[in-house]
Amino acid sequence: MTSAEVYLKLENLQKTGSFKPRGAYYAMWKKFKEGVRWFVAASSGNHAQGVAYAAKLLGAKATIVMPKYAPITKVVATQGYGAEVILHGETFDDAYEKALQLVEEGAYFVHPFNDYDVIAGQGTIGLEIIEDLPNVDVVVVPVGGGGLISGISIAVKSRNPHVKVIGVQPKGAPAAYLSYKEGKLVKVERINTIADGVAIKRPGDKTLAIMRELVDDIVLVDDFEIARAVFLLLERGKLVAEPAGALAVAAILSGKVDVKGKRVVAVVSGGNVDMSLLATIIRRGLFLEGRNVRIRGLLPDRPGQLKRVVDVIAEFGFNIVTIEHVRSNPLVHPGMAEVELEIEVPNREAALRMLDKLKERGIMFKLLHPGEWLEARGVH
Amino acid sequence: MTSAEVYLKLENLQKTGSFKPRGAYYAMWKKFKEGVRWFVAASSGNHAQGVAYAAKLLGAKATIVMPKYAPITKVVATQGYGAEVILHGETFDDAYEKALQLVEEGAYFVHPFNDYDVIAGQGTIGLEIIEDLPNVDVVVVPVGGGGLISGISIAVKSRNPHVKVIGVQPKGAPAAYLSYKEGKLVKVERINTIADGVAIKRPGDKTLAIMRELVDDIVLVDDFEIARAVFLLLERGKLVAEPAGALAVAAILSGKVDVKGKRVVAVVSGGNVDMSLLATIIRRGLFLEGRNVRIRGLLPDRPGQLKRVVDVIAEFGFNIVTIEHVRSNPLVHPGMAEVELEIEVPNREAALRMLDKLKERGIMFKLLHPGEWLEARGVH
């Protein structure tokens, strides 16, 4: 698929489901040695669980502040590591303010990325990559605030400066990408991506400086490319990656990184994806791969008409997922019913052959492309 | 969750997505040394890909016969390993007949389980388990025809006769279970389970004899228990297991195997699950865990009524998945509309608190249990 030798570094199988405990533990262990016994973080994501888990290992107290509407699964998972969870405010900024308040009361604030010790901890991934695969050519890394790629690039390049390190961000949350390209901290106000794990408004000054010095390039992928990567990792890799965790694979699959003939490591940085979202990504993946299609047409509103359609589908051995048969749409000619079916097919070409067969029998249906499907509903 | 130390043997991450290449390769390699250059199998499942992949490694020809309506993904995957795929007949028995015809033409038939060399190949899993975890107490293994558990139990018990080996079958396909319990080959005519990878009508005479001698017990799990195990492996383990591959985990989670305080290995035998089925299992898993609920009630068919319901849901911070608002149901009192919502909630108790709040405001909705949900639709 890529004409390259691609290895996956599976941080989704790491404790807590992401790479986060590496940096959190190292930074907190150093502070613990200095006498700190209470840590605080503001996060409803992987960082929360990383800090909670690290505190548990150290035997320290962790308080995690999350916005009030944080997903309950994240709250429960974080509490599961023994951390205290405070739900505060509507937004992440509110939670952050609350966390700073706790710092005044004596807690140590663990930054998710803009901290040299956190960066050093994430760097252990780079050491492991070089240890396992000394002759690697390219390492591709998801980027949010830049802590992960900073640590990896320092570790990898100190061992072998010829290895290329490429970062990947989502198009809908390109703060580190823009900052890297423009050479100054850029804040992105509007963020819109399924890759919530890297949906960060601004990278750190420390991480930006390291990325500018050591990272060879940062590229962007869109949510469709991310969803396809998650789908491929599931179906072929038998692995659950969260959207942010699949960024590197998405960049390689969509040709955003030149890997031809090379030995490439894609860091799969996490696997904490909401199960409802995963189900949605699977259904979308089946559409993007042309293995589920939607077809639509009008039928005379008489007994036996739908059967004629269903018969053809059965002749082709295809599986019907849903049928919508609407006779009450006031926009449709009276006496006709609007019918839309979702069908599992081998591929889009096979679906077109089936439509030809329907046509032969006088039934005019069309294949809906995702755009058309939205348009047919008046959504643009 | 189990009061035990549970290890997973991840054959879903094996080449071709299941343990099958182990046995196929060893059996075929022996025949290849004797001069055989053409192998045939009748299978649309994991065995097909195991034989195809083994033939590719050996540089031999493989012909795989599948029934005409075999899933196209299986056909493509098998062809992807260089095998010739023949689609023949309506059922597996038809495909088997065709395969025997090819044997007359000179091909060697690779049996999926009732073959000592195939069994020996699967046994390598047992050797690896003992090597990695010499002090294991119990090994739990999915059972279809019995090849996998036969190989594992020979290997494990020859190294350490004190290790218990427990088999697991689905309630809907209990042929090996019944044969094991009754001490003779029992054929099950009607098979009904989501665990298609072990949906076998009858075990082999060789595997039955080995199981009777070495396997300590075989237990049954139902499809709900299997679905929950697949869901748990996905959400917590970040791993895709096919339903048959999750049997051992299902048995441990549902308390069918006594593991308390023990060191247990669950063999996750494969990960080749149809992606549509996986999406369905996720949705079902969310229901079984009480994290998605359906509620249903009647509202006066006047503007603003639905908003009152939606407002309460928003107050609780819950997420609406679907709304069905039907005013045309002739069974419902005129002037009323029937409304059913699917909602993401933290748990069933939280959903009940929300229903209490609706009640306070004079809106009577009820929580639908899966059975009721079917009943409400006249399905029993």
Interface residues (C-beta under 8 A of the other chain):
Chain A: N12 L13 G17 K68 Y69 I72 T73 V76 F231 L234 E235 K238 L239 V240 A241 G271 M275 S276 L278 A279 I282 R283 G285 L286 R291 N292 G317 V321 S328 E344 P346 N347
Chain B: N12 L13 G17 K68 Y69 I72 T73 V76 F231 L234 E235 K238 L239 V240 A241 G271 M275 S276 L278 A279 I282 R283 G285 L286 R291 N292 G317 V321 S328 E344 P346 N347
